[in-house]
Amino acid sequence: MAHDRGGLKRLNTRDRKRLKRIHGLVVQLGICRIVTNQELRETQKELDIKKKRLDWIRYLVRTDHRSVVKKISESKPQGIRIGKS
């Protein structure tokens, strides 16, 4: 098991190095610097959220028109919205 963790750590390190190379340098206040691991993680989270949204939309497009989920997603709410004023 310890061997697997070491291998996974090396893969993650290699992936981060490649992502840093893809993102290139960042210019901040006139100074060039390499993207930090934290910035890479934040970017990855944003991409994961967008991917999940796209996956959900693809699912809705493929579902049968009689599906409850499809009907709800295509319906238009009626009435007055009550909430914070």
C-alpha positions as CSV (number, residue, x, y, z in Angstrom):
1,M,0.0,0.0,0.0
2,A,2.8,2.4,0.8
3,H,4.3,1.7,-2.6
4,D,1.0,2.8,-4.3
5,R,0.9,6.0,-2.3
6,G,4.4,6.9,-3.4
7,G,3.6,6.2,-7.0
8,L,0.4,8.3,-6.8
9,K,2.4,11.1,-5.2
10,R,4.9,11.0,-8.1
11,L,2.1,11.1,-10.6
12,N,0.5,14.1,-9.0
13,T,3.8,15.9,-8.8
14,R,4.4,15.2,-12.5
15,D,0.9,16.4,-13.4
16,R,1.4,19.6,-11.5
17,K,4.7,20.2,-13.2
18,R,3.0,19.8,-16.6
19,L,0.2,22.0,-15.7
20,K,2.6,24.7,-14.6
21,R,4.3,24.4,-17.9
22,I,1.0,24.7,-19.8
23,H,-0.1,27.8,-17.7
24,G,3.2,29.4,-18.2
25,L,4.4,32.4,-16.3
26,V,2.2,34.9,-14.5
27,V,3.0,38.6,-14.5
28,Q,2.0,40.2,-11.2
29,L,2.9,43.8,-10.4
30,G,5.4,43.7,-13.2
31,I,7.2,40.6,-11.9
32,C,7.1,37.2,-13.7
33,R,6.5,34.2,-11.5
34,I,5.5,30.5,-11.9
35,V,1.9,29.6,-11.1
36,T,1.6,28.2,-7.5
37,N,0.1,24.8,-6.7
38,Q,-2.8,26.6,-4.9
39,E,-3.6,28.5,-8.0
40,L,-3.6,25.3,-10.0
41,R,-6.0,23.6,-7.5
42,E,-8.4,26.6,-7.7
43,T,-8.4,26.4,-11.5
44,Q,-9.0,22.7,-11.3
45,K,-11.9,23.2,-9.0
46,E,-13.5,25.7,-11.4
47,L,-13.0,23.3,-14.3
48,D,-14.5,20.4,-12.3
49,I,-17.6,22.5,-11.6
50,K,-18.0,23.5,-15.2
51,K,-17.5,19.9,-16.3
52,K,-20.2,18.7,-13.9
53,R,-22.6,21.4,-15.2
54,L,-22.0,20.4,-18.8
55,D,-22.4,16.7,-17.9
56,W,-25.8,17.5,-16.3
57,I,-26.9,19.5,-19.4
58,R,-25.9,16.6,-21.7
59,Y,-27.8,14.3,-19.5
60,L,-30.9,16.5,-19.7
61,V,-30.6,16.7,-23.5
62,R,-30.4,12.9,-23.9
63,T,-33.3,12.1,-21.5
64,D,-36.7,11.1,-22.7
65,H,-39.2,14.0,-23.1
66,R,-41.6,12.2,-20.6
67,S,-38.9,12.2,-17.8
68,V,-39.9,14.1,-14.7
69,V,-36.4,15.7,-14.5
70,K,-36.7,16.9,-18.1
71,K,-40.2,18.3,-17.5
72,I,-39.0,20.2,-14.4
73,S,-35.9,21.6,-16.2
74,E,-38.0,22.9,-19.1
75,S,-40.9,24.3,-17.1
76,K,-41.3,28.0,-16.4
77,P,-42.1,28.9,-12.8
78,Q,-45.4,30.8,-12.4
79,G,-46.6,33.1,-9.7
80,I,-44.8,35.6,-7.4
81,R,-41.4,34.9,-5.9
82,I,-41.3,35.5,-2.2
83,G,-37.9,36.0,-0.7
84,K,-35.5,38.6,0.7
85,S,-36.5,42.2,0.0
